[in-house]
Amino acid sequence: MIPEIRDHYNAQFTQERYDAFLQDLYSQFDHIPGFRIAETPVFIPAALREQIFEACHQITEAILRPDFKQMTEPSLEGNNRVPGEDAHTTFLQMDFGLCEGADGQITPKLIEVQGFPSLYFYQHIVAGLYRKHFDIPSTVHHLFNEYTPESYVQLLRDVIIGDADPKETVLIDIEPFKQNTQIDFHATRKVLGIHVACVSDLYKRGRSLYYTDDHGKEIQVKRIYNRVIFDELVQRTDLDLKFSFNDDLDIKWVGHPNWFFRISKFTMPYLQCDYMPKTMFLDQVKEIPSDLENYVLKPLYSFSGAGVVFHVTPQDIEAVKDPSQYILQEKVKYVPVIKTVDGDAVKVEVRIMLIWPDDAERPIIVNNLARLSKGEMIGVKFNKNKTWVGGSVGFYE
């Protein structure tokens, strides 16, 4: 993992520099994130980057299939089918665990693919702060495809706002400023100047949606930057919604909700990729594997690890009420790839973040995210009271 950059980073690291880095971030938004921010970025060598990008290319080819919509149509059955679906997703995320390949070298293994936005603004800002507070060479980058900080932000502006007035573009979520990822909402509002609202703040008149701004003025919504997780929306029966996602509305969805289902864990069994573990719909598993300890059980549409069973038993499978809504996936074996200042070894999961403009032939790799773990798995509950773990960013050679 680029030993000379890692050794240099660790040699310059101090708790004081890390604390200054965090305070700089917190002060920009007057907010402390609900997730831990790691002490270090991840440095990805060129050979591993090529493997990760090749995996992204193979997955993209599957999504580009002419019959992809037909193939994923069952994902919308029984879910919120939203009118006005566009030709393709706007946002695309691909998560990979860094594992040991058959040749003993580090290789990516696909964990998940999502047709949904990620932390496009926060990741860009935190990467800049790592550079500001630590000496990171100019030979590694967090943005891809020759995007500069300026052209990257312009791409996001063009995709999210388009030719609309920023005040007519609204980022919606369920109680957005109670979400763990709200720092990305603060960053989005700061950079683009758009309104951030709870889904219950919007109201309908005719086919149009409106919100009331901070000055009491009614504003018609032309574009919605959708961050609502449907799994959470279904559970929140207490919300006083004044419109339905099923309504035929005169708006442009930026990140149409249907793609949350079409490109999800539902898609995994259909993918043909050299870099993915064996994945099966649970209702199509004719015989429970004898090595069940090597599998993980996942609901199709949950987020942030909700409902995932890591130590699967036959009883767990029998307890599933609707097997068509679950996958059984072969576990990937993460290997430690980061050496810390105290000699510990850290496992890594990377997310490649893509954007697919309306007029583009295929999605574009633009940015990335990383998660660091010393625990059995990636995730907060496996890393309590640990250091050099949490959210981070990759700098790629």
N, C-alpha and C positions, 0 to 999 in steps of 0.2 A: 504493500500500500504506500509506495513512494517513500522508502525509509529515510532518505535525506531530508525531505520536508517534514516528516513526522518527528525525527530527532531534533530538528531545528525548532519546531513548534514547542515540543515538550521542554526544551532547554530554556526557552524564553518565557514559559508559562509561570505566572505567579497568581496567588489567590487575589491579590490587589488588582491586577489587570483584569481578571475575570469579574470581580465585583464592579469595577468601573464600566466594563462592557455591559453588564446587566443594568446598572443604574442609568446608563445612556439610553438603553432600550426603554426602560420603564418611564423615563422622563419624557420621551417623545410622545407618549400617548396617555400619560398620567394613569397607567394601568400596569398591574403585575399579572402576567399570564397565569392561567390555571394549570399549566403544564410546566414541567421542569425543562430548562434550557441547558444543554450540555456544555461542558467546559471546552469542547473542541469541535471543529468541523471534521469532515471526513475527506481524505485525500485519495482520489481514485486514479490509478495509473491508466495509461492509454489503452493497454491491452484489455483491461477489464471494462473500460468505457466502450470499447468496440463490441464486446460481448453483450453488454446491456443494451446498446443501441440496436444490435442485430435482433435481440429478443423483442424489442419494441417494434421493429420492422415486421417481424413475423406475426406478431399480434395484430398490428395494423392491417396487414394483408387479409387477415380473417374478417376484420370489421369492414373492409372494403368489398367483401363479396357481394355480388348483385342480389343474392337472396338473404342477406343478413337480416333485413327487417322481417321477412317472412319467417326466418329461423327463430327470431327472438320474440315473435308475436305472442307466444304463450306466456311470456314474462308479464304481460299486461293484463292477463286474465285474472279477475278478482282484485286487481289493484286499481289505483286511480288513473284511468286513461284520460289524459288531458288533450283537448282539441288543439289544433294549430301546430302539430309536430313538424319540425323542419327535416331537411333531407339527411342530416347527420348531426351527431353530437357536436357541441361547441367546445366542451372541456373533456379531457381524457387523462386519467391517472393510471400508472402501472407501477405496482409495488413489487420489489424483488428482495428476497433474503440473500445475503452473501454467504455462500456455502462452499464446501470443498467438493471439487469435481473428481471424476474418476482418475484424472491425471495428477491429483494432489494439489492442483492450482485452485485459486478462488474463482468461483463462477456464480452468476446470478441464477436464482430460481424464482419463478413467478409466484407471488402470494395472492395477488388480487388485481383486478382491473375494474375501473370505475368510470362511468360516463357522467361525471359530476365535478364541480369546481373543487379546488384545493386552496392552499394558502398562498396564492399568487403574489400578493403584495407583501405580506409579512416575510416570506422567505427571501424576497429580494432585499428587503430592508435589513434583516438580520445578517445576511451575507455581507452587506456593506459594513456592518458594525464589527463583524469578525475581522475584516480587513483593516478597519480603523484602529482597533485596539491590539491587534496582533500582526506580526510581520508574516504575511502570506505572499508568496512569490507571484509574479504576474504571468507565470507559465501555466497556472491552473485557474479555472473559471467556474462560476456557478450558472451562468447563462450559456445557451448553446446556439448553434446555427448562426453565428456571427452577430447575435443580438448584443447591442450595447445597453447600458442602463436606460438611455434615452429612447432608443427604438423599441425596447421591451415595454416600457410604460406606454408608449404610443400605440403599440399593438393592443395592449389591454384596453386602452381608451377607445380605440376604433371598434373593438369587438363588443365591449360592454355598453358603451354609450352610443356609438355610431354617429348618426347625424342628429340625434335628439339633443335637447337641452339637458344638462346634467341633473337639474332638479326634477326632470320628468323620468329619470331612471332611478329605480329603487332597489336596493339590496334587501331582500326579505329573508327572515328566519323566524323560528319560534323563540320569542324573548331573546333577541340577539345578544343583548348585553348581559345575559346570564350564561351564555354558551362558553365552553372551555376555549374555543377558538376565536373568541371575540376580538382578540388583538388584530386579527386579519381584517375584521370589519372596521375597526378604528383606522387601520392603515389604508384600506380601500377608500374610506370617506375622506381621509386626509389627502390622498393622491388625486382622486377623481372628482371630489366635491359632490358626490351623489348622496342621496338620503338613505339612511338605514332604518328599517322599520320592522316591527313585529308583524307577522302575517295578519294578526287580528286588527291592526291599525288601518288596513286598506278597506274601503267600502265601495260597493257597486251601485252605479246608476245607469240603467240601460245595459249596454255592452262594455261600458267604460269603468275603470277603477280609479279611485282618488285616494289621496291622503291629505291631512291638514298639517301644514308646516308649523315651525316654531313660532311664527307670527300670526297664526290663526287663519292663514290663507289656504283655500282649497286648491290643490294641484292635481291635474290629471296625470296618471301614470301611462307612459308610452312604452317603457321597457322595464322588465323585471329581471334582475340578476338573482337567480333563485338559489338559495342556500338551505332550503327546507328539506330535512330528511323525513321521508314519508313514514318510516317506521316510528319516528317520534310523533309525527302529526296524528297518526291513528290513535296513539295512546293518550294524547292530550285532549280528552273529551271536554275538559273545562274551558277550552278556548272559545271565545265568542267570535266566530268567523262570520264575516259579513259578505263573503262570496265563497264560491266553491271552485276548487281546481278543475272540476268537470265543466264549469261554465264556458260557453263560447264567448271569449273576451276579445276586445279590440286592443290587444297588446302584443308586444314581441317578447317572448320568453328568451332570455339569454342564459342558455343552459336549460333546454326544454325538459320538464319533469319526466317525460316518458323515458329519456335516456338513462335516468337513474336506475330503471329496471332493465332496460335492454342491454346495457353494458354494466354488468355486475357479476356477482358470483354465479348468477344464472348462465353467463356466457362461458364460464371456464370449461365445462365438459366438451364444448364445441371447438375449442381452440386446438390447433395443431402447432406446437411450438417446441423447439429443442430444449427450452429452458423452463419447462413447467412440470410440476409433479402430477401424478395420476389423480384425476378428479372425476367423481361420479355423482349423478343425482341419486339421492338416497333411495327414492322409490324404484330405481332401476338396479339396485344392488340385489342380486339374486341370492347371494350367500355372504354372510358376514365374514370378512377376512379373518383368518386365524391369527394374523399378526396385528390385531386391532390397535395395539399400543403404538403402532407406527402411523396412525391416522388421526385426523382432527375432524370434528363435526361442526359445520358452520351453517347458520341460517342464511338464506339467499340475500336478504335486503337489509340486514342490520348494519350498523356502523360502529367504528371504534371498538371492535371486539365484542360487542354485546351479543350474548347468547352462544358464544363459541365454547365448545367443550374440547379441552386439550387432552385430557386423559379419558378417552372414550371407552365405555364398557357396553356389553350387549344390552344392559338395562337402559343405558342412555338412548340407544337406538330404538328400543321398544317403546320408550316413553314419548317419542316424537309423534305428535298427533297428525301432522300432515307431512309425510316424507317427501312429497314433491317440492316442498319449500326449503329443503336442506341439501347440502352436498357433503359427501365424505371425501376428504382430500388427504393424500399422502403427506405426512409431515416432511418438512424440509429441515435439514440439520445445519443450523447456523454454526459458523466457526468464528472464533475470536479473530478480529483483523486489526484492531487498534491496540497499541501498547500505550498505557497511561504512565504518568510521571511516577506513580507508586508501584508500577510493575504489574498491575492488573491487566487483564485482557477483556476487550469489549466486542460484543457482537453488533452487527449493523444490518438495518433494513433501509433500502433506498426507494424513494418514489421519484419516478420520472413524470414530469408535468408537461402535458401537451395542450396546445390550443388549435382549434380547427375553424378558421374564419369561413364565413359563408361561401366565399368565392374560391376557396382553396381546394385543390384536388385531394389532399390528404392532410391529416393533422401534423403539426409542427412541434418538435421537441424544443421546449423553451427554458425550462427551469427545473429545479429538483428540491427534494426534501430528504432528510435522513433521520432515522431514529436509532439511538444507541442503547444497548442493554447489557447488563452483567447477569441478568436473571436467566431462568430457564427459557423464557420466551420474551418477545418484544412486548412492552406494555407497562403501564404505571404499576400495576399490582405485583409485578415481578421484580420491581426495582426500588422498592421503598427503602429510604435511608441510605441510598447508594449515591456515589459521586461519579462524574464522567459518564452519565447516562442522560437520556431525555431527547428532546427535539434538537435537530441540528440541520446543517446543510452540507452538501458535497461540493468540493472544488475539484474539477475534473481536468486531467492532463490532456 
